[in-house]
């Protein structure tokens, strides 16, 4: 009888624990989707999602070149081909929410090409994004990126 009860308890824990799932905050899923769309749009040179959906008209940027700029300056660089990458990977390490604001931090590895500084090299940088929820959608209102290694 004792062995039967132990087996039953063990069975309960094995099957019970395997059924535990952790629900992801729907806001986190949406921000991850937008982060992916933003990265892919930059990589492809597709300005429509960036200009119309992702980047806020009030976005400010602290660029990897240590220059503070606006969304208009970023758009100008994008149009002129100054933001042209052969590859672009982003690893989100932390995401937190404060009311209608999301903060995303992590690392990026890019390979610039064309007339960009460090063209043909592998550039590793840290980034911070600040997203704001307004009018039923999220938009990127601030970006900071710092180069930490060039190979």
SULQUI-V503490 format. One line per field, one symbol per residue. psi: psi as a letter, one per 40 degrees, with the letter a starting at -180 (. if undefined). burial: b if it has 16 or more other ideal C-beta (glycine too) atoms within 10 Angstrom, else e. A space follows every 10 residues. Layout:
BEGIN
psi: ???
burial: ???
END
This chain:
BEGIN
psi: dddddddddd dddddddeeh ihhhhddddd dddddddddd dddefhdddd ddddhieehi hhieefhhai ddddddddde eeghidihih hhdhhiigbf hhhhiaiihi giibeiifhe ihhhiiihih ihhiffiiih eihhhhheih .
burial: eeeeeeeeee eeeeeeeeee eeeeeeeeee beebbeebbe bbbeeeeebb beebbbeebb bebbeeeebe beebbebbee eebbbeebeb ebeebeeeee ebebeeebeb bbeeebeeee eebebebebb bbbeeeebbb bbbbbebeee e
END
